[in-house]
Amino acid sequence: SIIGMGLYEALSLIRGPENSQVVLEIARPGEEDTFTVTITRARIELPVVESRMLDEDIAYIRLTEFDGNATSAVKEALETLLDDNPKGLIFDLRDNPGGLLTQSIQVADLFLDEGIVAIERDSSGNEQEFGSYDGDLGEDIPMVVLINGGSASASEIVAGALQDRGRAPLIGETTLGKGSVQLPHNLSDGSQLRVTIARWFTPNDTSIHENGLAPDVEAPYPQDTPVEEDPQLDRAVTYLLEGK
């Protein structure tokens, strides 16, 4: 059972070498019987950014991870969507596990004028501030950010900066709470040890680690929600149109 496990602990049980197999036992809400599925592991390449215009002239960008192309991909999507003169923008960071620090700072900068994006502080109290600068194309459009329990690390840095700076409200559910800076050490057997050396804090000096970010507007996503529905996205559209 993965009940009570953290996200990364559960993932460690599922991930493994390419072409190897893992057997998952699935339990569904409302059903007493479980069933098993055998999965052949593979490297899955997913688009980093999904973007489109929604009804009511609302722009939508979803960022799935902060890889090396995250900033350029978000910028390209934003340029295309702004040509349609949207009323507002929904930036979807749900289930985004994080990625590169540099990309998170640069993505946040696309939507922020000059100021602090994040603070890194070690156990001795030494700290470093990471900032944003004026002049980016996403600084003026009204926007909201979608978050949930799978939003972690770099996505929490971006969401926390946009929330604290008053740029965008957070809509959805409390984030994972992974605000640690880790130094990787590769071991002789091919495994890797990650040592936590610092913590992340939002511009208002709120600790991300283990706390997560609480949404400004709570919007649950019930387990029995039909696949074709998205109540959190609907709530974000309503907020942009009505301001509440």
C-alpha positions in Angstrom: 0.0 0.0 0.0 1.1 3.6 -0.7 -1.3 5.1 1.8 0.7 7.6 3.9 3.6 7.7 1.6 5.0 10.9 0.1 4.9 11.5 -3.7 8.6 10.7 -4.2 8.5 7.6 -2.0 5.6 6.2 -4.0 7.3 7.0 -7.3 10.5 5.2 -6.2 8.5 1.9 -6.0 7.1 2.3 -9.5 10.1 3.6 -11.4 12.9 1.3 -12.6 15.2 0.3 -15.5 13.8 0.7 -19.0 12.1 -2.5 -20.4 11.7 -4.0 -16.9 8.3 -4.6 -15.5 6.3 -3.5 -12.5 3.0 -5.0 -11.2 0.5 -2.5 -9.8 -2.4 -3.5 -7.7 -5.2 -1.0 -8.3 -8.1 -0.1 -5.9 -10.8 2.1 -7.1 -13.2 4.2 -5.0 -16.5 2.4 -4.4 -15.2 -1.0 -5.6 -14.4 -3.7 -3.2 -12.3 -5.8 -5.5 -8.8 -4.8 -6.7 -7.1 -5.8 -9.9 -3.5 -6.0 -11.1 -1.8 -4.4 -14.1 1.7 -5.3 -15.4 3.5 -2.3 -16.9 6.6 -2.4 -19.0 8.8 0.6 -17.9 9.9 3.1 -20.6 11.1 6.6 -20.8 8.0 8.7 -21.5 8.6 12.0 -23.4 5.7 14.4 -22.8 5.3 17.9 -24.1 6.5 20.4 -21.5 3.9 23.0 -22.4 0.3 22.6 -23.4 -1.5 25.9 -24.5 -4.8 26.9 -26.0 -7.6 29.5 -26.0 -10.6 28.5 -23.8 -14.2 29.6 -24.2 -14.8 33.2 -22.9 -11.5 34.3 -24.5 -9.4 33.0 -21.6 -5.8 31.8 -22.4 -4.5 28.6 -20.9 -0.9 27.4 -20.4 0.0 24.2 -18.6 3.6 23.6 -17.7 4.4 19.9 -16.8 8.0 20.3 -15.6 10.8 22.8 -15.4 13.3 21.3 -17.8 15.9 23.2 -19.7 13.4 24.4 -22.3 10.6 25.5 -19.9 11.1 29.3 -20.1 11.4 29.4 -23.9 8.4 27.0 -24.3 6.2 29.1 -22.0 7.3 32.3 -23.6 6.5 31.0 -27.1 3.1 29.8 -26.0 2.4 33.2 -24.3 3.4 35.1 -27.4 1.0 33.1 -29.5 -1.9 33.4 -27.1 -1.5 37.2 -26.5 -2.0 37.7 -30.3 -5.7 36.7 -29.6 -6.1 39.4 -27.0 -7.3 37.2 -24.1 -9.2 38.6 -21.2 -7.0 36.6 -18.8 -4.6 33.8 -18.4 -4.7 30.5 -16.4 -1.2 29.2 -15.6 -1.6 25.5 -14.7 1.1 24.0 -12.4 -0.9 21.1 -11.2 1.1 17.9 -10.8 4.3 19.7 -11.9 7.0 18.0 -9.8 9.6 20.8 -10.3 12.9 20.8 -12.1 15.7 23.3 -12.6 16.0 26.3 -10.3 17.2 28.6 -13.1 14.1 27.8 -15.2 11.7 28.5 -12.3 13.2 31.9 -11.7 13.1 32.7 -15.4 9.5 31.5 -15.8 8.4 33.6 -12.8 10.2 36.6 -14.4 8.0 36.3 -17.5 5.0 37.4 -15.3 6.7 39.7 -12.7 8.2 43.1 -12.7 11.3 43.9 -10.6 11.5 42.2 -7.2 12.3 39.0 -5.3 11.2 35.6 -6.7 12.7 33.3 -4.0 15.1 33.2 -1.1 17.6 30.4 -0.4 18.8 30.0 3.2 21.1 27.4 4.7 21.3 26.1 8.3 23.9 28.9 9.2 21.5 31.6 8.2 23.4 32.5 5.0 21.0 33.5 2.2 20.8 34.3 -1.4 18.0 36.2 -3.2 16.8 35.4 -6.7 15.0 38.2 -8.5 12.9 39.2 -11.5 13.2 42.2 -13.7 10.9 44.6 -15.7 10.1 44.3 -19.3 8.6 40.8 -20.0 5.6 40.1 -22.1 3.4 38.5 -19.4 3.6 41.2 -16.7 0.2 42.9 -17.4 -2.3 40.2 -18.3 -4.7 39.3 -15.5 -3.9 35.7 -14.4 -4.5 32.9 -11.9 -2.4 29.9 -11.1 -3.8 26.4 -10.7 -2.1 24.2 -8.0 -2.6 20.9 -6.3 -0.9 18.3 -4.1 1.4 17.3 -7.0 2.7 20.8 -7.4 6.2 20.7 -6.0 9.7 22.2 -5.7 10.3 24.6 -8.7 6.5 24.9 -9.3 6.1 26.0 -5.7 8.8 28.6 -6.1 6.9 30.1 -9.0 3.5 29.9 -7.4 4.8 31.3 -4.2 6.4 34.3 -5.9 3.2 35.1 -7.9 1.1 34.8 -4.8 3.3 36.8 -2.5 3.9 39.6 -5.0 0.2 40.0 -5.5 0.5 39.0 -9.2 -1.9 36.1 -9.3 -4.1 34.2 -6.8 -3.6 30.5 -6.4 -6.6 28.3 -7.0 -7.0 24.6 -6.2 -5.4 22.6 -3.4 -2.4 22.9 -1.1 0.9 22.1 -2.7 3.3 19.3 -1.8 5.8 21.3 0.3 9.1 20.3 -1.2 11.2 23.4 -0.5 14.7 21.9 0.0 17.9 22.5 -1.9 19.7 19.2 -2.5 23.3 18.5 -3.5 23.6 15.2 -5.4 26.5 12.7 -4.9 26.9 9.9 -7.4 28.0 6.6 -5.8 30.2 3.8 -7.1 27.2 1.4 -7.6 25.4 3.9 -9.8 23.0 5.1 -7.2 22.8 8.7 -6.0 22.7 10.3 -2.6 21.0 13.7 -2.3 22.0 15.8 0.8 19.8 18.7 1.8 21.9 21.9 2.2 19.3 24.7 2.3 15.7 25.6 2.2 13.5 27.7 -0.1 11.4 30.7 1.1 8.9 32.8 -0.7 9.4 36.6 -1.2 7.4 37.2 2.1 9.9 34.8 3.8 7.4 31.9 4.1 8.9 28.5 4.3 7.8 26.2 1.5 9.3 23.0 2.9 6.8 20.6 4.5 4.2 23.4 4.7 3.3 23.8 1.0 1.4 26.7 -0.4 -2.3 27.2 0.5 -4.5 28.3 -2.3 -6.2 31.7 -2.1 -9.3 30.0 -3.5 -9.9 26.4 -2.5 -11.2 24.2 -5.3 -11.4 20.5 -4.7 -11.1 17.8 -7.4 -13.3 14.9 -6.2 -12.1 11.5 -7.1 -15.3 10.6 -8.9 -15.1 13.6 -11.2 -15.8 12.4 -14.8 -12.7 12.5 -17.1 -14.3 15.2 -19.4 -14.8 17.6 -16.4 -12.3 19.8 -14.6 -13.9 21.7 -11.7 -10.6 23.5 -10.8 -10.2 24.8 -14.3 -13.9 25.9 -14.3 -13.3 27.7 -11.0 -10.3 29.5 -12.5 -12.3 30.7 -15.5 -15.0 32.0 -13.2 -12.5 33.9 -11.1 -11.0 35.6 -14.1 -14.4 36.6 -15.5 -16.0 37.7 -12.2 -13.0 38.6 -10.0 -14.1 36.3 -7.2 
